[in-house]
Amino acid sequence: MATITLKVAGMKCGGCETQVQEAVKALAGVNSARASHRAGSVEIEYDPGQASLDAIRKAVQDKGYSVE
Ligand SMILES: [Cu+2]
């Protein structure tokens, strides 16, 4: 397992956090995701052999948020 923190712009409330978390957790190989709109980030624990960083970024972007 690896842990990364991605900077995510556009989250404004707990609902946004949930959307980002659910989108990321839906990917195979993602163990957990914890988003914070205050910090503007999401901390993700994942298996790099199963989930790619590109796929994680895309899942967040598909929800309408931008990833640094
Ligand atoms: Cu929101």
N, CA, C, O and the ligand as a Tripos MOL2 file, in Angstrom:
@<TRIPOS>MOLECULE
protein
  273   271    69     0     0
PROTEIN
NO_CHARGES

@<TRIPOS>ATOM
      1 N           0.8340   -1.2040    0.0000 N.3       1 MET1
      2 CA          0.0000    0.0000    0.0000 C.3       1 MET1
      3 C           0.8690    1.2540    0.0000 C.2       1 MET1
      4 O           1.9190    1.3090    0.6390 O.2       1 MET1
      5 N           0.4070    2.2340   -0.7190 N.am      2 ALA2
      6 CA          1.0830    3.5300   -0.7470 C.3       2 ALA2
      7 C           0.0820    4.5910   -0.3240 C.2       2 ALA2
      8 O          -1.1230    4.4190   -0.5060 O.2       2 ALA2
      9 N           0.5730    5.6780    0.2340 N.am      3 THR3
     10 CA         -0.2980    6.7830    0.6110 C.3       3 THR3
     11 C           0.1620    8.0330   -0.1200 C.2       3 THR3
     12 O           1.3480    8.3630   -0.1380 O.2       3 THR3
     13 N          -0.8050    8.7220   -0.7240 N.am      4 ILE4
     14 CA         -0.4750    9.9840   -1.3780 C.3       4 ILE4
     15 C          -1.4880   11.0330   -0.9600 C.2       4 ILE4
     16 O          -2.6240   10.7140   -0.6100 O.2       4 ILE4
     17 N          -1.0700   12.2710   -1.0000 N.am      5 THR5
     18 CA         -1.9870   13.3760   -0.7790 C.3       5 THR5
     19 C          -2.0140   14.2230   -2.0380 C.2       5 THR5
     20 O          -0.9930   14.7730   -2.4530 O.2       5 THR5
     21 N          -3.1900   14.3220   -2.6410 N.am      6 LEU6
     22 CA         -3.3460   15.1340   -3.8370 C.3       6 LEU6
     23 C          -3.9990   16.4560   -3.4770 C.2       6 LEU6
     24 O          -4.9080   16.5130   -2.6490 O.2       6 LEU6
     25 N          -3.5230   17.5160   -4.1110 N.am      7 LYS7
     26 CA         -4.1590   18.8190   -3.9620 C.3       7 LYS7
     27 C          -5.3490   18.8710   -4.9110 C.2       7 LYS7
     28 O          -5.2120   18.6610   -6.1170 O.2       7 LYS7
     29 N          -6.5140   19.1540   -4.3460 N.am      8 VAL8
     30 CA         -7.7350   19.2060   -5.1550 C.3       8 VAL8
     31 C          -8.3780   20.5770   -4.9880 C.2       8 VAL8
     32 O          -8.6490   21.0100   -3.8680 O.2       8 VAL8
     33 N          -8.6190   21.2560   -6.1040 N.am      9 ALA9
     34 CA         -9.2510   22.5660   -6.0490 C.3       9 ALA9
     35 C         -10.7260   22.4450   -6.4050 C.2       9 ALA9
     36 O         -11.1030   21.6540   -7.2700 O.2       9 ALA9
     37 N         -11.5570   23.2360   -5.7310 N.am     10 GLY10
     38 CA        -12.9750   23.2950   -6.0760 C.3      10 GLY10
     39 C         -13.9120   22.7190   -5.0440 C.2      10 GLY10
     40 O         -15.1250   22.8950   -5.1530 O.2      10 GLY10
     41 N         -13.3830   22.0270   -4.0340 N.am     11 MET11
     42 CA        -14.2630   21.4820   -2.9940 C.3      11 MET11
     43 C         -14.6740   22.6070   -2.0400 C.2      11 MET11
     44 O         -13.8330   23.3740   -1.5730 O.2      11 MET11
     45 N         -15.9830   22.6950   -1.7560 N.am     12 LYS12
     46 CA        -16.4700   23.7970   -0.9260 C.3      12 LYS12
     47 C         -17.1900   23.3560    0.3360 C.2      12 LYS12
     48 O         -17.4570   24.1760    1.2150 O.2      12 LYS12
     49 N         -17.5080   22.0770    0.4390 N.am     13 CYS13
     50 CA        -18.2590   21.6230    1.6120 C.3      13 CYS13
     51 C         -18.0900   20.1170    1.7980 C.2      13 CYS13
     52 O         -17.3830   19.4510    1.0420 O.2      13 CYS13
     53 N         -18.7550   19.6090    2.8170 N.am     14 GLY14
     54 CA        -18.6790   18.1850    3.0990 C.3      14 GLY14
     55 C         -19.2300   17.3360    1.9660 C.2      14 GLY14
     56 O         -18.7790   16.2110    1.7540 O.2      14 GLY14
     57 N         -20.2100   17.8730    1.2330 N.am     15 GLY15
     58 CA        -20.7720   17.1360    0.1050 C.3      15 GLY15
     59 C         -19.7330   16.9170   -0.9890 C.2      15 GLY15
     60 O         -19.6720   15.8560   -1.6110 O.2      15 GLY15
     61 N         -18.9270   17.9390   -1.2060 N.am     16 CYS16
     62 CA        -17.8450   17.8250   -2.1930 C.3      16 CYS16
     63 C         -16.8390   16.7680   -1.7340 C.2      16 CYS16
     64 O         -16.3580   15.9620   -2.5300 O.2      16 CYS16
     65 N         -16.5360   16.7900   -0.4480 N.am     17 GLU17
     66 CA        -15.5830   15.8090    0.0890 C.3      17 GLU17
     67 C         -16.0890   14.4000   -0.1780 C.2      17 GLU17
     68 O         -15.3400   13.5240   -0.6110 O.2      17 GLU17
     69 N         -17.3880   14.1960    0.0920 N.am     18 THR18
     70 CA        -17.9840   12.8730   -0.1120 C.3      18 THR18
     71 C         -17.8970   12.4620   -1.5740 C.2      18 THR18
     72 O         -17.5590   11.3190   -1.8820 O.2      18 THR18
     73 N         -18.2000   13.3890   -2.4720 N.am     19 GLN19
     74 CA        -18.1420   13.0650   -3.9030 C.3      19 GLN19
     75 C         -16.7570   12.6300   -4.3250 C.2      19 GLN19
     76 O         -16.5950   11.6540   -5.0570 O.2      19 GLN19
     77 N         -15.7560   13.3630   -3.8560 N.am     20 VAL20
     78 CA        -14.3680   13.0320   -4.2090 C.3      20 VAL20
     79 C         -13.9830   11.6780   -3.6110 C.2      20 VAL20
     80 O         -13.3910   10.8330   -4.2820 O.2      20 VAL20
     81 N         -14.3260   11.4950   -2.3560 N.am     21 GLN21
     82 CA        -13.9830   10.2320   -1.6880 C.3      21 GLN21
     83 C         -14.6370    9.0470   -2.3740 C.2      21 GLN21
     84 O         -13.9820    8.0370   -2.6320 O.2      21 GLN21
     85 N         -15.9300    9.1640   -2.6720 N.am     22 GLU22
     86 CA        -16.6400    8.0440   -3.2910 C.3      22 GLU22
     87 C         -16.0800    7.7410   -4.6750 C.2      22 GLU22
     88 O         -15.9470    6.5780   -5.0540 O.2      22 GLU22
     89 N         -15.7540    8.7850   -5.4270 N.am     23 ALA23
     90 CA        -15.2240    8.5850   -6.7790 C.3      23 ALA23
     91 C         -13.8970    7.8270   -6.7290 C.2      23 ALA23
     92 O         -13.6440    6.9380   -7.5420 O.2      23 ALA23
     93 N         -13.0670    8.1880   -5.7750 N.am     24 VAL24
     94 CA        -11.7540    7.5550   -5.6780 C.3      24 VAL24
     95 C         -11.8740    6.1400   -5.1230 C.2      24 VAL24
     96 O         -11.2100    5.2170   -5.5950 O.2      24 VAL24
     97 N         -12.7330    5.9830   -4.1120 N.am     25 LYS25
     98 CA        -12.8780    4.6610   -3.4900 C.3      25 LYS25
     99 C         -13.5210    3.6390   -4.4290 C.2      25 LYS25
    100 O         -13.3860    2.4320   -4.2260 O.2      25 LYS25
    101 N         -14.2210    4.1300   -5.4600 N.am     26 ALA26
    102 CA        -14.8590    3.2190   -6.4120 C.3      26 ALA26
    103 C         -13.8320    2.5150   -7.3000 C.2      26 ALA26
    104 O         -14.1490    1.5190   -7.9500 O.2      26 ALA26
    105 N         -12.6040    3.0320   -7.3260 N.am     27 LEU27
    106 CA        -11.5640    2.4320   -8.1610 C.3      27 LEU27
    107 C         -10.9950    1.1800   -7.4980 C.2      27 LEU27
    108 O         -10.7960    1.1310   -6.2840 O.2      27 LEU27
    109 N         -10.7420    0.1830   -8.3200 N.am     28 ALA28
    110 CA        -10.1170   -1.0330   -7.8090 C.3      28 ALA28
    111 C          -8.7160   -0.7010   -7.3150 C.2      28 ALA28
    112 O          -7.9600   -0.0040   -7.9920 O.2      28 ALA28
    113 N          -8.3770   -1.2000   -6.1430 N.am     29 GLY29
    114 CA         -7.0380   -0.9830   -5.6210 C.3      29 GLY29
    115 C          -6.9220    0.1840   -4.6600 C.2      29 GLY29
    116 O          -5.8650    0.4130   -4.0720 O.2      29 GLY29
    117 N          -8.0290    0.9310   -4.5000 N.am     30 VAL30
    118 CA         -8.0160    2.0350   -3.5380 C.3      30 VAL30
    119 C          -8.5970    1.5480   -2.2190 C.2      30 VAL30
    120 O          -9.7290    1.0700   -2.1560 O.2      30 VAL30
    121 N          -7.8110    1.6780   -1.1860 N.am     31 ASN31
    122 CA         -8.2060    1.1830    0.1260 C.3      31 ASN31
    123 C          -9.0170    2.2150    0.9010 C.2      31 ASN31
    124 O         -10.0370    1.8820    1.5060 O.2      31 ASN31
    125 N          -8.5710    3.4530    0.8840 N.am     32 SER32
    126 CA         -9.3010    4.4920    1.5870 C.3      32 SER32
    127 C          -9.0090    5.8520    0.9760 C.2      32 SER32
    128 O          -7.9810    6.0580    0.3310 O.2      32 SER32
    129 N          -9.9360    6.7700    1.1940 N.am     33 ALA33
    130 CA         -9.7530    8.1410    0.7090 C.3      33 ALA33
    131 C         -10.3830    9.0730    1.7200 C.2      33 ALA33
    132 O         -11.5080    8.8550    2.1690 O.2      33 ALA33
    133 N          -9.6430   10.1200    2.0780 N.am     34 ARG34
    134 CA        -10.1770   11.0990    3.0170 C.3      34 ARG34
    135 C          -9.9210   12.4970    2.4680 C.2      34 ARG34
    136 O          -8.7790   12.9410    2.3480 O.2      34 ARG34
    137 N         -11.0070   13.1700    2.1430 N.am     35 ALA35
    138 CA        -10.8890   14.4980    1.5420 C.3      35 ALA35
    139 C         -11.1700   15.5770    2.5750 C.2      35 ALA35
    140 O         -11.9380   15.3710    3.5150 O.2      35 ALA35
    141 N         -10.5380   16.7270    2.3900 N.am     36 SER36
    142 CA        -10.7970   17.8830    3.2360 C.3      36 SER36
    143 C         -10.9530   19.1140    2.3500 C.2      36 SER36
    144 O         -10.0260   19.4920    1.6350 O.2      36 SER36
    145 N         -12.1350   19.7390    2.4010 N.am     37 HIS37
    146 CA        -12.3050   20.9290    1.5720 C.3      37 HIS37
    147 C         -11.5420   22.1010    2.1640 C.2      37 HIS37
    148 O         -11.1420   23.0140    1.4430 O.2      37 HIS37
    149 N         -11.3360   22.0790    3.4880 N.am     38 ARG38
    150 CA        -10.5710   23.1570    4.1230 C.3      38 ARG38
    151 C          -9.1120   23.1120    3.6990 C.2      38 ARG38
    152 O          -8.5040   24.1400    3.4000 O.2      38 ARG38
    153 N          -8.5610   21.9090    3.6790 N.am     39 ALA39
    154 CA         -7.1590   21.7620    3.2730 C.3      39 ALA39
    155 C          -7.0260   21.7520    1.7520 C.2      39 ALA39
    156 O          -5.9440   21.9880    1.2140 O.2      39 ALA39
    157 N          -8.1410   21.4750    1.0610 N.am     40 GLY40
    158 CA         -8.0860   21.3850   -0.3950 C.3      40 GLY40
    159 C          -7.2530   20.1910   -0.8350 C.2      40 GLY40
    160 O          -6.4470   20.2730   -1.7610 O.2      40 GLY40
    161 N          -7.4740   19.0770   -0.1430 N.am     41 SER41
    162 CA         -6.6650   17.9090   -0.4730 C.3      41 SER41
    163 C          -7.4240   16.6220   -0.1970 C.2      41 SER41
    164 O          -8.4310   16.6110    0.5090 O.2      41 SER41
    165 N          -6.9240   15.5540   -0.7630 N.am     42 VAL42
    166 CA         -7.4670   14.2340   -0.4750 C.3      42 VAL42
    167 C          -6.2990   13.2840   -0.2450 C.2      42 VAL42
    168 O          -5.3530   13.2180   -1.0300 O.2      42 VAL42
    169 N          -6.4020   12.5500    0.8620 N.am     43 GLU43
    170 CA         -5.3670   11.5940    1.2180 C.3      43 GLU43
    171 C          -5.8610   10.2110    0.8290 C.2      43 GLU43
    172 O          -6.9440    9.7900    1.2350 O.2      43 GLU43
    173 N          -5.0690    9.5200    0.0500 N.am     44 ILE44
    174 CA         -5.5020    8.2500   -0.5210 C.3      44 ILE44
    175 C          -4.5140    7.1460   -0.1950 C.2      44 ILE44
    176 O          -3.3040    7.3020   -0.3570 O.2      44 ILE44
    177 N          -5.0540    6.0250    0.2690 N.am     45 GLU45
    178 CA         -4.2270    4.8510    0.4880 C.3      45 GLU45
    179 C          -4.5880    3.8580   -0.6120 C.2      45 GLU45
    180 O          -5.7510    3.4780   -0.7520 O.2      45 GLU45
    181 N          -3.6020    3.4400   -1.3850 N.am     46 TYR46
    182 CA         -3.9050    2.5890   -2.5360 C.3      46 TYR46
    183 C          -2.7720    1.6300   -2.8470 C.2      46 TYR46
    184 O          -1.6480    1.7620   -2.3610 O.2      46 TYR46
    185 N          -3.1180    0.6600   -3.6790 N.am     47 ASP47
    186 CA         -2.1510   -0.3210   -4.1360 C.3      47 ASP47
    187 C          -1.6820    0.1090   -5.5310 C.2      47 ASP47
    188 O          -2.4430    0.0050   -6.4930 O.2      47 ASP47
    189 N          -0.4390    0.5920   -5.6520 N.am     48 PRO48
    190 CA          0.0430    1.0950   -6.9380 C.3      48 PRO48
    191 C           0.0450    0.0250   -8.0310 C.2      48 PRO48
    192 O           0.0780    0.3490   -9.2180 O.2      48 PRO48
    193 N           0.0110   -1.2440   -7.6340 N.am     49 GLY49
    194 CA         -0.0320   -2.3150   -8.6220 C.3      49 GLY49
    195 C          -1.4070   -2.4500   -9.2590 C.2      49 GLY49
    196 O          -1.5480   -3.0310  -10.3360 O.2      49 GLY49
    197 N          -2.4230   -1.9080   -8.5860 N.am     50 GLN50
    198 CA         -3.7970   -2.0480   -9.0750 C.3      50 GLN50
    199 C          -4.4120   -0.7380   -9.5460 C.2      50 GLN50
    200 O          -5.1350   -0.7030  -10.5420 O.2      50 GLN50
    201 N          -4.1240    0.3200   -8.8340 N.am     51 ALA51
    202 CA         -4.7210    1.6160   -9.1750 C.3      51 ALA51
    203 C          -3.6070    2.5710   -9.5970 C.2      51 ALA51
    204 O          -2.6200    2.7350   -8.8800 O.2      51 ALA51
    205 N          -3.7630    3.1940  -10.7510 N.am     52 SER52
    206 CA         -2.7440    4.1380  -11.1970 C.3      52 SER52
    207 C          -3.1010    5.5450  -10.7340 C.2      52 SER52
    208 O          -4.2670    5.8900  -10.5420 O.2      52 SER52
    209 N          -2.0680    6.3260  -10.5650 N.am     53 LEU53
    210 CA         -2.2570    7.7120  -10.1570 C.3      53 LEU53
    211 C          -3.0760    8.4650  -11.2100 C.2      53 LEU53
    212 O          -3.8860    9.3310  -10.8820 O.2      53 LEU53
    213 N          -2.8500    8.1200  -12.4690 N.am     54 ASP54
    214 CA         -3.6050    8.7560  -13.5560 C.3      54 ASP54
    215 C          -5.1040    8.4660  -13.4240 C.2      54 ASP54
    216 O          -5.9330    9.3550  -13.6190 O.2      54 ASP54
    217 N          -5.4450    7.2180  -13.0920 N.am     55 ALA55
    218 CA         -6.8480    6.8480  -12.9540 C.3      55 ALA55
    219 C          -7.4750    7.5750  -11.7700 C.2      55 ALA55
    220 O          -8.6320    7.9910  -11.8280 O.2      55 ALA55
    221 N          -6.7040    7.7250  -10.6970 N.am     56 ILE56
    222 CA         -7.1940    8.4310   -9.5090 C.3      56 ILE56
    223 C          -7.4450    9.8970   -9.8460 C.2      56 ILE56
    224 O          -8.4890   10.4530   -9.5050 O.2      56 ILE56
    225 N          -6.4800   10.5140  -10.5170 N.am     57 ARG57
    226 CA         -6.6460   11.9110  -10.9310 C.3      57 ARG57
    227 C          -7.8770   12.0950  -11.8060 C.2      57 ARG57
    228 O          -8.6500   13.0370  -11.6330 O.2      57 ARG57
    229 N          -8.0420   11.1720  -12.7500 N.am     58 LYS58
    230 CA         -9.1470   11.2710  -13.6980 C.3      58 LYS58
    231 C         -10.5000   11.1360  -12.9700 C.2      58 LYS58
    232 O         -11.4580   11.8380  -13.2930 O.2      58 LYS58
    233 N         -10.5610   10.2330  -11.9940 N.am     59 ALA59
    234 CA        -11.8150   10.0370  -11.2530 C.3      59 ALA59
    235 C         -12.2260   11.3150  -10.5370 C.2      59 ALA59
    236 O         -13.4080   11.6520  -10.4830 O.2      59 ALA59
    237 N         -11.2470   12.0220   -9.9890 N.am     60 VAL60
    238 CA        -11.5480   13.2900   -9.3000 C.3      60 VAL60
    239 C         -11.9560   14.3600  -10.3150 C.2      60 VAL60
    240 O         -12.9170   15.1000  -10.1040 O.2      60 VAL60
    241 N         -11.2210   14.4250  -11.4000 N.am     61 GLN61
    242 CA        -11.5220   15.4230  -12.4360 C.3      61 GLN61
    243 C         -12.8850   15.1930  -13.0590 C.2      61 GLN61
    244 O         -13.5840   16.1470  -13.3990 O.2      61 GLN61
    245 N         -13.2660   13.9370  -13.2100 N.am     62 ASP62
    246 CA        -14.5760   13.6090  -13.7970 C.3      62 ASP62
    247 C         -15.7250   14.1220  -12.9350 C.2      62 ASP62
    248 O         -16.8390   14.3070  -13.4250 O.2      62 ASP62
    249 N         -15.4550   14.3490  -11.6540 N.am     63 LYS63
    250 CA        -16.4840   14.8920  -10.7530 C.3      63 LYS63
    251 C         -16.5220   16.4180  -10.8000 C.2      63 LYS63
    252 O         -17.3680   17.0500  -10.1680 O.2      63 LYS63
    253 N         -15.6050   16.9900  -11.5470 N.am     64 GLY64
    254 CA        -15.6240   18.4380  -11.7270 C.3      64 GLY64
    255 C         -14.6270   19.2100  -10.8700 C.2      64 GLY64
    256 O         -14.7100   20.4320  -10.7520 O.2      64 GLY64
    257 N         -13.6860   18.4830  -10.2740 N.am     65 TYR65
    258 CA        -12.6690   19.1540   -9.4510 C.3      65 TYR65
    259 C         -11.3400   19.0750  -10.1660 C.2      65 TYR65
    260 O         -11.1000   18.1550  -10.9480 O.2      65 TYR65
    261 N         -10.4770   20.0380   -9.9000 N.am     66 SER66
    262 CA         -9.1760   19.9570  -10.5680 C.3      66 SER66
    263 C          -8.1080   19.4860   -9.6010 C.2      66 SER66
    264 O          -8.1070   19.8230   -8.4170 O.2      66 SER66
    265 N          -7.2050   18.6990  -10.1480 N.am     67 VAL67
    266 CA         -6.1230   18.1140   -9.3620 C.3      67 VAL67
    267 C          -4.8220   18.7600   -9.8040 C.2      67 VAL67
    268 O          -4.5490   18.8860  -10.9980 O.2      67 VAL67
    269 N          -4.0310   19.1650   -8.8340 N.am     68 GLU68
    270 CA         -2.7560   19.7930   -9.1610 C.3      68 GLU68
    271 C          -1.7620   18.7910   -9.7100 C.2      68 GLU68
    272 O          -0.6330   19.1560  -10.0360 O.2      68 GLU68
    273 CU        -19.7350   21.0420   -1.7770 Cu       69 CU69
@<TRIPOS>BOND
     1     1     2 1
     2     2     3 1
     3     3     4 2
     4     3     5 am
     5     5     6 1
     6     6     7 1
     7     7     8 2
     8     7     9 am
     9     9    10 1
    10    10    11 1
    11    11    12 2
    12    11    13 am
    13    13    14 1
    14    14    15 1
    15    15    16 2
    16    15    17 am
    17    17    18 1
    18    18    19 1
    19    19    20 2
    20    19    21 am
    21    21    22 1
    22    22    23 1
    23    23    24 2
    24    23    25 am
    25    25    26 1
    26    26    27 1
    27    27    28 2
    28    27    29 am
    29    29    30 1
    30    30    31 1
    31    31    32 2
    32    31    33 am
    33    33    34 1
    34    34    35 1
    35    35    36 2
    36    35    37 am
    37    37    38 1
    38    38    39 1
    39    39    40 2
    40    39    41 am
    41    41    42 1
    42    42    43 1
    43    43    44 2
    44    43    45 am
    45    45    46 1
    46    46    47 1
    47    47    48 2
    48    47    49 am
    49    49    50 1
    50    50    51 1
    51    51    52 2
    52    51    53 am
    53    53    54 1
    54    54    55 1
    55    55    56 2
    56    55    57 am
    57    57    58 1
    58    58    59 1
    59    59    60 2
    60    59    61 am
    61    61    62 1
    62    62    63 1
    63    63    64 2
    64    63    65 am
    65    65    66 1
    66    66    67 1
    67    67    68 2
    68    67    69 am
    69    69    70 1
    70    70    71 1
    71    71    72 2
    72    71    73 am
    73    73    74 1
    74    74    75 1
    75    75    76 2
    76    75    77 am
    77    77    78 1
    78    78    79 1
    79    79    80 2
    80    79    81 am
    81    81    82 1
    82    82    83 1
    83    83    84 2
    84    83    85 am
    85    85    86 1
    86    86    87 1
    87    87    88 2
    88    87    89 am
    89    89    90 1
    90    90    91 1
    91    91    92 2
    92    91    93 am
    93    93    94 1
    94    94    95 1
    95    95    96 2
    96    95    97 am
    97    97    98 1
    98    98    99 1
    99    99   100 2
   100    99   101 am
   101   101   102 1
   102   102   103 1
   103   103   104 2
   104   103   105 am
   105   105   106 1
   106   106   107 1
   107   107   108 2
   108   107   109 am
   109   109   110 1
   110   110   111 1
   111   111   112 2
   112   111   113 am
   113   113   114 1
   114   114   115 1
   115   115   116 2
   116   115   117 am
   117   117   118 1
   118   118   119 1
   119   119   120 2
   120   119   121 am
   121   121   122 1
   122   122   123 1
   123   123   124 2
   124   123   125 am
   125   125   126 1
   126   126   127 1
   127   127   128 2
   128   127   129 am
   129   129   130 1
   130   130   131 1
   131   131   132 2
   132   131   133 am
   133   133   134 1
   134   134   135 1
   135   135   136 2
   136   135   137 am
   137   137   138 1
   138   138   139 1
   139   139   140 2
   140   139   141 am
   141   141   142 1
   142   142   143 1
   143   143   144 2
   144   143   145 am
   145   145   146 1
   146   146   147 1
   147   147   148 2
   148   147   149 am
   149   149   150 1
   150   150   151 1
   151   151   152 2
   152   151   153 am
   153   153   154 1
   154   154   155 1
   155   155   156 2
   156   155   157 am
   157   157   158 1
   158   158   159 1
   159   159   160 2
   160   159   161 am
   161   161   162 1
   162   162   163 1
   163   163   164 2
   164   163   165 am
   165   165   166 1
   166   166   167 1
   167   167   168 2
   168   167   169 am
   169   169   170 1
   170   170   171 1
   171   171   172 2
   172   171   173 am
   173   173   174 1
   174   174   175 1
   175   175   176 2
   176   175   177 am
   177   177   178 1
   178   178   179 1
   179   179   180 2
   180   179   181 am
   181   181   182 1
   182   182   183 1
   183   183   184 2
   184   183   185 am
   185   185   186 1
   186   186   187 1
   187   187   188 2
   188   187   189 am
   189   189   190 1
   190   190   191 1
   191   191   192 2
   192   191   193 am
   193   193   194 1
   194   194   195 1
   195   195   196 2
   196   195   197 am
   197   197   198 1
   198   198   199 1
   199   199   200 2
   200   199   201 am
   201   201   202 1
   202   202   203 1
   203   203   204 2
   204   203   205 am
   205   205   206 1
   206   206   207 1
   207   207   208 2
   208   207   209 am
   209   209   210 1
   210   210   211 1
   211   211   212 2
   212   211   213 am
   213   213   214 1
   214   214   215 1
   215   215   216 2
   216   215   217 am
   217   217   218 1
   218   218   219 1
   219   219   220 2
   220   219   221 am
   221   221   222 1
   222   222   223 1
   223   223   224 2
   224   223   225 am
   225   225   226 1
   226   226   227 1
   227   227   228 2
   228   227   229 am
   229   229   230 1
   230   230   231 1
   231   231   232 2
   232   231   233 am
   233   233   234 1
   234   234   235 1
   235   235   236 2
   236   235   237 am
   237   237   238 1
   238   238   239 1
   239   239   240 2
   240   239   241 am
   241   241   242 1
   242   242   243 1
   243   243   244 2
   244   243   245 am
   245   245   246 1
   246   246   247 1
   247   247   248 2
   248   247   249 am
   249   249   250 1
   250   250   251 1
   251   251   252 2
   252   251   253 am
   253   253   254 1
   254   254   255 1
   255   255   256 2
   256   255   257 am
   257   257   258 1
   258   258   259 1
   259   259   260 2
   260   259   261 am
   261   261   262 1
   262   262   263 1
   263   263   264 2
   264   263   265 am
   265   265   266 1
   266   266   267 1
   267   267   268 2
   268   267   269 am
   269   269   270 1
   270   270   271 1
   271   271   272 2
@<TRIPOS>SUBSTRUCTURE
     1 MET1         2 RESIDUE 1 A MET
     2 ALA2         6 RESIDUE 1 A ALA
     3 THR3        10 RESIDUE 1 A THR
     4 ILE4        14 RESIDUE 1 A ILE
     5 THR5        18 RESIDUE 1 A THR
     6 LEU6        22 RESIDUE 1 A LEU
     7 LYS7        26 RESIDUE 1 A LYS
     8 VAL8        30 RESIDUE 1 A VAL
     9 ALA9        34 RESIDUE 1 A ALA
    10 GLY10       38 RESIDUE 1 A GLY
    11 MET11       42 RESIDUE 1 A MET
    12 LYS12       46 RESIDUE 1 A LYS
    13 CYS13       50 RESIDUE 1 A CYS
    14 GLY14       54 RESIDUE 1 A GLY
    15 GLY15       58 RESIDUE 1 A GLY
    16 CYS16       62 RESIDUE 1 A CYS
    17 GLU17       66 RESIDUE 1 A GLU
    18 THR18       70 RESIDUE 1 A THR
    19 GLN19       74 RESIDUE 1 A GLN
    20 VAL20       78 RESIDUE 1 A VAL
    21 GLN21       82 RESIDUE 1 A GLN
    22 GLU22       86 RESIDUE 1 A GLU
    23 ALA23       90 RESIDUE 1 A ALA
    24 VAL24       94 RESIDUE 1 A VAL
    25 LYS25       98 RESIDUE 1 A LYS
    26 ALA26      102 RESIDUE 1 A ALA
    27 LEU27      106 RESIDUE 1 A LEU
    28 ALA28      110 RESIDUE 1 A ALA
    29 GLY29      114 RESIDUE 1 A GLY
    30 VAL30      118 RESIDUE 1 A VAL
    31 ASN31      122 RESIDUE 1 A ASN
    32 SER32      126 RESIDUE 1 A SER
    33 ALA33      130 RESIDUE 1 A ALA
    34 ARG34      134 RESIDUE 1 A ARG
    35 ALA35      138 RESIDUE 1 A ALA
    36 SER36      142 RESIDUE 1 A SER
    37 HIS37      146 RESIDUE 1 A HIS
    38 ARG38      150 RESIDUE 1 A ARG
    39 ALA39      154 RESIDUE 1 A ALA
    40 GLY40      158 RESIDUE 1 A GLY
    41 SER41      162 RESIDUE 1 A SER
    42 VAL42      166 RESIDUE 1 A VAL
    43 GLU43      170 RESIDUE 1 A GLU
    44 ILE44      174 RESIDUE 1 A ILE
    45 GLU45      178 RESIDUE 1 A GLU
    46 TYR46      182 RESIDUE 1 A TYR
    47 ASP47      186 RESIDUE 1 A ASP
    48 PRO48      190 RESIDUE 1 A PRO
    49 GLY49      194 RESIDUE 1 A GLY
    50 GLN50      198 RESIDUE 1 A GLN
    51 ALA51      202 RESIDUE 1 A ALA
    52 SER52      206 RESIDUE 1 A SER
    53 LEU53      210 RESIDUE 1 A LEU
    54 ASP54      214 RESIDUE 1 A ASP
    55 ALA55      218 RESIDUE 1 A ALA
    56 ILE56      222 RESIDUE 1 A ILE
    57 ARG57      226 RESIDUE 1 A ARG
    58 LYS58      230 RESIDUE 1 A LYS
    59 ALA59      234 RESIDUE 1 A ALA
    60 VAL60      238 RESIDUE 1 A VAL
    61 GLN61      242 RESIDUE 1 A GLN
    62 ASP62      246 RESIDUE 1 A ASP
    63 LYS63      250 RESIDUE 1 A LYS
    64 GLY64      254 RESIDUE 1 A GLY
    65 TYR65      258 RESIDUE 1 A TYR
    66 SER66      262 RESIDUE 1 A SER
    67 VAL67      266 RESIDUE 1 A VAL
    68 GLU68      270 RESIDUE 1 A GLU
    69 CU69       273 GROUP 0 **** ****
